[in-house]
Amino acid sequence: MMKIQDGPIIPGVGIGNIKLNITKDQLIVLIGNDYKESLLGRGTRIEIENAKFWISEDGKIYQIGVEGDFKGKYKGIIGIGSALSDVKKIVGNYVQVYDTYEIEKEKGICFELEDIDDWNPLIAPIEYIYVFRI
């Protein structure tokens, strides 16, 4: 299965060579035809080996998530496996929103943490990073 190219994670803009608000057809050109597609209540989700793309009813990507062996970074430092303590040190405070953590002063990005024993949000590794429309 295809993988998303490693590249910068830019809140509200995109991840690597894939930008928010491109169409499904534009996405397929970038990732190829080897993907899984799921219907959601509204829109669809496309999955490749290390990324997911949520497509709204207007046919455009509104959220991108990366996981697994994706090596791209937010601010050149924070990536999969980093911790919220790094986020706090480098970008500032975060707030919990449902199962994810968003940065107080920067919209369009959130982090989901790995479910580990002795779970502590400051040290649990980041398992998923999402960027979304602002």
Salt bridges, closest charged atoms under 4 A:
GLU37 OE2 - LYS24 NZ 2.90
GLU47 OE2 - LYS36 NZ 3.89
GLU47 OE1 - ARG45 NH2 3.55
GLU49 OE2 - LYS3 NZ 3.52
ASP58 OD2 - ARG133 NH2 3.27
GLU67 OE2 - LYS52 NZ 3.06
ASP69 OD2 - LYS3 NZ 2.27
GLU106 OE1 - LYS75 NZ 3.67
